[in-house]
Structure formats: structure tokens, C-alpha cells
Amino acid sequence: MAILETIKHDFCRLRDGEPGCRFKDFAQERRSRRESKMSAGRVLSLLAGFALIVAGIGIGWLPGPGGFLAIIGLALIAQEIPWVAGVLDAIEIRIRQVIRYVKRIISARTNTAK
């Protein structure tokens, strides 16, 4: 039961984190919870992350699941490697900017079409 509670806490921490620093903050919190630098949990997280990335690339030609698997794999790796967390934070900010831009374009086009 403790594992499920930890997963739930970690998910909520990521979901509620500040955009642009959520992955770095989460990774810092995870590292502070660990007793040793190279624990079995850390090795398993890294291996699972790399496996999900490889699986995502392998089934990337299928619609949908490949990209999601790779993103989950990156998130697992980001919690263990600080610079990957920084890259994910930067990507998140860029994606949010692109989404806002696309929404403005769609909104402008629908307003002019009326």
C-alpha cells in the first residue's frame, strides 16, 4: 500500500507543480528522499525510463501510444538526472507557448469568419 501512496503523492506533486520548474523541483524532492546515490530504486527507474523510450520509439509509427510511452520514459529519467529535468521544464514552457499561439490563431479565424 505504501507504494501506491508514494505514486499518488508523486503524481499530485508533478500535476500541481509550477510550470517551468515542476520537473526540477520534483527531481530535487525525490533525490532528498533517497538514502544513497545509487539505490536499487534509482537503477530501476532509469532502466524503466530507457525501456519506455525504446518501446515508444519502436511503436512510434502506431497512432497514439508511442509518443506517450517515450514521454513517460523521459519523466522517469528526469526524476533521476537533473539536466533531463531541466530540459523537460524548458520543453513544457515552449509547448505551452505554442498552444497559446495556436489558440489565438484559431480564435482570430473564428471571429473573422462570423
Residue pairs with C-beta under 8 A, 6 or more apart in sequence:
10 26
10 30
13 26
13 29
14 22
14 23
14 26
14 75
17 23
17 25
17 26
18 25
19 92
19 93
19 96
20 89
20 90
20 92
20 93
21 89
22 89
22 92
23 75
23 78
23 79
23 85
23 86
23 88
23 89
23 92
24 82
24 85
24 86
24 89
26 78
26 79
26 85
27 78
27 79
27 80
27 81
27 82
27 85
28 82
30 79
30 80
31 80
34 41
34 42
42 80
45 76
45 77
45 79
45 80
46 76
46 77
46 80
46 81
48 73
48 76
49 73
49 74
49 75
49 76
49 77
49 80
50 73
50 77
51 73
52 69
52 70
52 72
52 73
52 76
53 69
53 70
53 73
53 74
53 77
54 73
55 66
55 69
55 73
56 65
56 66
56 67
56 68
56 69
56 70
56 71
56 72
56 73
57 66
57 70
58 66
59 65
59 66
59 69
60 66
60 67
60 70
74 84
74 88
75 88
77 84
78 84
78 85
78 87
78 88
79 85
